[in-house]
């Protein structure tokens, strides 16, 4: 929802579309209709990978 909120504040066309494309719902809406696009799959794999790496860094940074 964060990128959709930012998108509503941006008036410019190209920048607004770029911000909207970063959002989760832009990629999920086509997949929920049954359309499997490689761009959407790559997006979800990339987001998952980034959050797994951030979690790993966070856990490694703690002193046990």
Backbone torsions as a table, in degrees:
resi	resn	phi	psi	omega
1	UNK	NA	-19.1	-176.8
2	UNK	-65.0	-44.6	-178.5
3	UNK	-70.9	-31.8	177.5
4	UNK	-68.0	-35.5	177.5
5	UNK	-67.7	-43.0	177.4
6	UNK	-63.8	-38.5	-179.3
7	UNK	-61.5	-35.0	-179.5
8	UNK	-69.1	-24.2	-179.8
9	UNK	-86.8	-20.1	-177.3
10	UNK	-88.3	128.8	-177.3
11	UNK	-93.1	-32.7	-175.6
12	UNK	-63.8	142.2	-174.8
13	UNK	-69.0	-56.7	-174.5
14	UNK	-68.5	-41.9	179.8
15	UNK	-67.1	-40.3	178.3
16	UNK	-62.3	-41.7	178.5
17	UNK	-67.5	-34.5	178.6
18	UNK	-67.7	-42.0	178.1
19	UNK	-65.5	-40.0	179.2
20	UNK	-65.5	-35.7	-179.8
21	UNK	-68.2	-23.0	177.7
22	UNK	-76.5	-18.3	-176.5
23	UNK	-74.4	155.3	-178.0
24	UNK	-70.1	-39.2	-174.4
25	UNK	-69.3	-27.7	177.6
26	UNK	-63.2	-35.9	-179.8
27	UNK	-85.8	-31.4	-177.1
28	UNK	-76.9	-29.9	-175.9
29	UNK	-62.7	-41.0	179.0
30	UNK	-71.2	-35.8	179.3
31	UNK	-70.6	-30.5	179.3
32	UNK	-71.1	-21.7	175.4
33	UNK	-84.7	-6.5	178.3
34	UNK	100.9	4.4	179.5
35	UNK	-92.8	114.0	179.5
36	UNK	-97.6	110.6	179.5
37	UNK	-110.4	139.5	-178.5
38	UNK	-63.7	-31.1	177.7
39	UNK	-63.1	-39.4	179.0
40	UNK	-69.2	-40.6	178.9
41	UNK	-64.2	-44.5	178.4
42	UNK	-63.5	-38.1	177.6
43	UNK	-60.4	-50.0	-177.5
44	UNK	-66.9	-36.9	176.1
45	UNK	-65.9	-40.7	179.2
46	UNK	-65.2	-44.8	180.0
47	UNK	-63.9	-42.2	178.5
48	UNK	-62.3	-43.7	179.6
49	UNK	-63.0	-43.5	179.4
50	UNK	-61.3	-45.4	-178.2
51	UNK	-70.4	-32.6	174.8
52	UNK	-66.1	-42.4	178.1
53	UNK	-65.7	-39.6	177.3
54	UNK	-65.1	-37.9	176.6
55	UNK	-65.2	-42.5	178.3
56	UNK	-61.2	-44.9	178.5
57	UNK	-63.5	-39.1	179.5
58	UNK	-65.2	-42.9	179.6
59	UNK	-71.0	-35.1	178.3
60	UNK	-71.6	-26.7	-178.5
61	UNK	-76.0	-17.1	179.0
62	UNK	-75.3	144.1	175.8
63	UNK	-90.5	123.4	-178.9
64	UNK	-93.6	NA	NA
